[in-house]
Amino acid sequence: MLITAGAMQLTRMPLPATSLPTAFVIPITAAFDDSEANVTGYFANVQDYYTGTAAQLSGVHCADGAIHFGLDWDGTYRREGFYEQAKIVEDLVRTNGARSVLEVGPGKGFNSIHLARQNPGISFTGVDLTPLHVRLASEGGRGLSNLRFIEGDFHRMTECADESFDLAFDVEATCYSDTPEKLEMLFSEIHRVLRPGGVFVAFEYCLADSFDDVSTNAQLAVRLVERAWVVDRFHRESAWNAAAQRSGLRLRERRDLRQAAMPSIVRLYRQARMFYLLMATPLRPMLSKLVRRSTHNAVSALMLPYTFGSGALEYRQVMLQKAA
């Protein structure tokens, strides 16, 4: 299968939703736009979303605590794919001789715990807004003297001193810098806490600059993902890059990760599709009671392959560097 998405060709990928039927989109849209129809309820904020979906993410997505999508370079899903972002960070840590590393939005601590175990001579710090995440991460990293997790907002990292880190990274967390003001604050803080020459690597979503040219259904699919994840708006790639540059962080590398992420995403797509098929059966009352508000994640899983295949949404690795 060959699907052209912008300047990239996505090959050998099962993209089951690249021609999403309008009849399938409309009922999901109605459930989100009509508060009376949406019996599962809305999440009040990011903390509420991650607290409310914690059990689902552990049970359906990754029992080891990852809340990001894995990377499978050969197109076949494997649990080990969840460690690929951490492996990339580890390579950068060693290449740059970093001794102190910051993760913004570490979630349950999956990446930082792994890195701290593998690199006992390097100090790791994670700053996360969700109390449940900080508690679970701290429990998971118990006994690692080179690791700490702090409850706080990564837009205002008052707990972190100026120029205290050699390297910072995020894995699908800074999509919550979802307004122009928050994005400026994020990059200002990253620039502040990095030492001269320090590196920030982000594994993140953004809108394609050609977003206005994709189909109405593709745009709708992106908006549904935003709504499901409690993201105000994904930034366009050029706007994200420009904000980083204004803060003094220079773009050093950009790598498209959509193809590598697709096996992990398609795995959840299939589960979500089965869920919605079952919701059309007499099992609906039982399922609604069982999953409750976690249906939000099923919506995003259903839409993501379509957003990638249509070229509406990017998933990329970006490396930024502060001047020496």
C-alpha positions in Angstrom: 0.0 0.0 0.0 1.3 3.5 -0.9 -0.3 6.6 0.4 1.1 10.0 -0.4 0.9 12.4 2.6 2.4 15.8 1.8 6.0 15.4 0.7 6.2 12.0 2.4 5.2 8.5 1.2 3.8 6.2 3.9 4.6 2.7 2.7 3.6 -0.8 4.0 1.2 0.6 6.5 -2.3 -0.6 7.1 -4.2 2.6 7.2 -7.7 1.4 7.8 -9.3 4.8 8.2 -7.8 6.8 5.3 -11.2 7.1 3.6 -13.3 7.4 6.7 -17.0 7.3 5.8 -19.0 10.4 6.6 -21.7 8.2 8.1 -19.1 7.0 10.7 -17.8 10.4 11.6 -21.2 12.1 12.2 -22.4 10.0 15.2 -19.1 10.5 16.9 -19.1 14.2 16.3 -22.7 14.5 17.6 -21.7 12.7 20.8 -19.0 15.4 21.4 -20.9 18.5 20.4 -24.1 17.6 22.3 -23.6 17.6 26.0 -26.9 15.8 26.5 -26.0 13.0 24.0 -22.5 12.6 25.5 -23.5 10.5 28.4 -19.9 9.7 29.2 -19.2 13.3 30.2 -16.3 15.7 29.6 -13.0 16.0 31.4 -12.5 19.3 33.2 -8.8 19.6 32.5 -5.6 17.7 31.7 -5.2 16.3 35.2 -8.8 15.1 35.2 -8.3 13.4 31.8 -5.2 11.5 32.8 -6.5 10.5 36.2 -9.8 9.4 34.6 -8.1 7.3 31.9 -5.2 5.9 34.0 -6.7 2.4 34.4 -7.7 2.2 30.7 -4.2 3.2 29.5 -2.6 0.5 31.8 -5.1 -2.2 30.8 -5.4 -1.5 27.1 -2.4 0.4 26.0 0.7 -0.5 28.1 0.7 -2.4 31.4 4.3 -1.1 31.9 3.2 2.5 32.3 3.8 4.1 28.9 1.2 6.6 27.9 2.8 7.4 24.5 2.8 5.5 21.2 5.7 3.2 20.5 8.0 3.3 17.5 8.3 0.2 15.4 10.7 0.9 12.5 9.9 -2.3 10.6 6.1 -1.8 10.6 5.4 -4.6 13.1 4.0 -3.8 16.6 6.1 -4.9 19.6 6.0 -3.9 23.2 9.6 -3.0 23.0 8.7 -0.1 20.7 7.6 1.9 23.7 11.3 2.2 24.7 12.4 3.6 21.4 12.0 7.3 22.3 14.0 6.7 25.5 16.7 5.0 23.4 16.9 8.0 21.1 17.2 10.3 24.2 19.9 8.0 25.7 22.0 8.2 22.5 21.7 12.1 22.7 22.6 12.1 26.4 25.8 10.1 25.7 26.7 12.0 22.5 26.3 15.3 24.3 28.0 14.2 27.5 24.9 15.2 29.5 25.1 14.8 33.3 21.7 16.3 34.2 18.5 15.6 32.3 15.0 17.0 32.5 11.8 15.4 31.2 8.8 17.7 30.9 5.5 15.8 31.4 6.9 12.4 32.3 3.5 10.9 33.0 3.9 7.7 35.0 7.6 8.0 34.7 8.1 5.2 32.0 11.0 7.0 30.1 12.8 8.6 33.0 12.7 5.5 35.2 14.2 3.4 32.3 16.9 6.0 31.6 17.8 6.4 35.3 18.2 2.6 35.6 20.4 2.4 32.5 22.5 5.4 33.4 23.1 5.5 37.2 25.8 8.2 36.9 23.4 10.7 35.3 20.8 12.8 37.2 17.2 12.7 35.9 14.3 15.0 36.9 10.6 14.9 35.8 8.1 17.7 36.1 4.4 16.7 35.8 1.2 18.5 36.5 -0.9 15.5 37.4 -0.6 14.4 41.1 -1.5 10.8 40.3 1.3 10.6 37.7 3.9 12.0 40.2 2.8 9.5 42.8 3.0 6.5 40.4 6.3 7.7 38.9 7.8 8.2 42.3 6.7 4.7 43.4 8.0 3.2 40.2 11.4 4.9 40.6 11.8 4.1 44.3 15.4 3.2 45.1 16.9 5.2 42.2 19.0 7.9 43.9 19.6 9.7 40.5 15.9 10.2 39.8 13.3 12.6 41.2 9.8 13.6 40.1 8.3 17.0 40.9 4.6 18.0 40.8 4.4 21.2 38.8 3.6 23.0 35.6 6.3 22.8 33.0 5.3 26.3 31.8 6.5 27.6 35.2 9.2 25.3 36.6 10.0 27.3 39.7 11.5 24.2 41.3 14.3 24.2 38.6 17.2 26.6 38.8 18.6 28.5 35.8 21.0 26.6 33.6 20.7 23.4 35.6 20.2 20.8 32.8 22.4 19.7 29.9 19.5 18.1 28.1 15.7 18.2 28.3 13.1 16.1 26.5 9.4 15.5 26.1 7.4 12.5 24.8 4.0 13.6 23.6 3.5 16.0 26.6 4.0 19.5 25.2 1.0 19.2 23.0 -0.6 20.7 26.2 1.3 23.9 25.4 -1.8 24.4 23.4 -2.1 28.1 23.1 0.4 30.6 21.6 1.0 32.0 25.2 1.7 28.6 26.6 4.0 27.7 23.8 6.0 30.9 24.4 6.1 30.1 28.1 7.3 26.5 27.4 10.2 27.5 25.2 11.2 30.4 27.6 11.4 27.9 30.5 13.3 25.3 28.4 15.8 28.0 27.4 16.1 29.2 31.0 16.8 25.8 32.6 19.2 24.6 29.8 22.9 25.3 30.2 24.6 27.0 27.2 24.8 24.5 24.3 22.1 22.4 25.9 19.7 20.4 23.8 15.9 19.9 23.9 14.4 16.9 22.0 10.7 16.7 21.5 8.6 13.8 20.2 5.4 15.7 19.4 2.3 16.3 17.4 1.6 19.4 15.3 -0.6 20.4 12.5 0.8 20.1 9.0 1.4 23.5 7.4 -0.9 22.3 4.6 -3.7 21.7 7.1 -6.1 24.1 5.3 -5.7 22.0 2.1 -6.8 18.6 3.5 -10.4 17.4 3.4 -13.1 18.6 5.7 -13.3 15.1 7.2 -9.5 15.1 7.9 -9.8 18.4 9.7 -12.7 17.2 11.7 -10.7 14.0 12.6 -8.0 16.2 14.0 -10.5 18.3 16.0 -11.9 15.1 17.5 -8.5 14.0 18.6 -7.9 17.4 20.2 -11.3 17.2 22.0 -10.6 13.6 23.1 -7.2 14.5 24.6 -8.4 17.8 26.1 -6.0 19.8 23.9 -7.2 23.3 23.0 -5.4 23.3 19.6 -2.4 21.6 18.0 0.0 24.2 16.6 1.0 24.3 13.0 4.5 23.1 12.5 5.9 26.4 11.3 4.3 28.3 14.2 5.9 25.8 16.7 9.3 26.2 15.1 9.1 30.0 15.0 8.2 30.1 18.7 11.2 28.0 19.5 13.5 30.2 17.5 12.1 33.4 19.2 13.1 31.9 22.6 16.7 31.3 21.5 16.4 27.6 20.6 17.7 26.8 17.2 16.3 23.9 15.1 19.0 21.3 14.6 17.1 18.2 13.4 13.6 17.2 12.3 12.5 13.6 11.7 9.1 12.3 10.6 7.9 9.5 12.9 4.4 8.8 11.6 5.3 5.6 9.8 7.2 4.2 12.9 4.3 5.1 15.2 1.6 3.6 13.0 1.8 0.0 14.2 1.2 1.1 17.8 -1.6 3.4 16.7 -3.3 0.8 14.4 -3.3 -1.6 17.3 -5.4 0.8 19.3 -7.5 1.7 16.2 -8.6 -2.0 15.9 -9.6 -2.1 19.6 -11.5 1.2 19.3 -13.3 0.0 16.2 -14.4 -3.2 17.9 -15.6 -1.1 20.9 -17.8 1.0 18.7 -19.2 -2.0 16.9 -20.1 -3.5 20.3 -21.7 -0.2 21.4 -24.2 -0.7 18.6 -25.3 -4.0 20.2 -27.3 -4.7 23.4 -24.0 -4.6 25.3 -24.0 -0.8 25.1 -25.4 -0.2 28.7 -22.8 -2.5 30.2 -19.9 -1.1 28.2 -20.9 2.5 28.9 -20.9 1.8 32.7 -17.6 -0.1 32.5 -15.5 2.4 30.5 -17.4 5.6 31.4 -15.4 8.7 30.3 -12.6 6.6 28.9 -14.5 6.5 25.6 -12.7 9.7 24.8 -9.5 7.7 24.1 -11.5 5.3 21.8 -12.4 8.3 19.7 -8.8 9.5 19.3 -7.7 5.9 18.5 -10.3 5.7 15.8 -9.3 9.1 14.2 -5.4 9.0 14.4 -4.7 6.8 11.4 -6.9 9.0 9.3 -5.2 12.2 10.5 -1.7 10.7 9.6 -2.7 9.2 6.3 -4.5 12.3 5.1 -1.4 14.5 5.9 -3.4 16.6 8.4 -1.3 15.8 11.5 2.4 15.4 12.0 4.2 13.3 14.5 7.9 14.2 14.6 11.2 14.2 16.5 12.7 17.6 16.8 16.0 18.6 18.3 16.5 22.2 19.4 19.7 23.7 20.8 20.5 26.7 23.0 23.5 28.8 21.9 26.8 27.9 23.6 
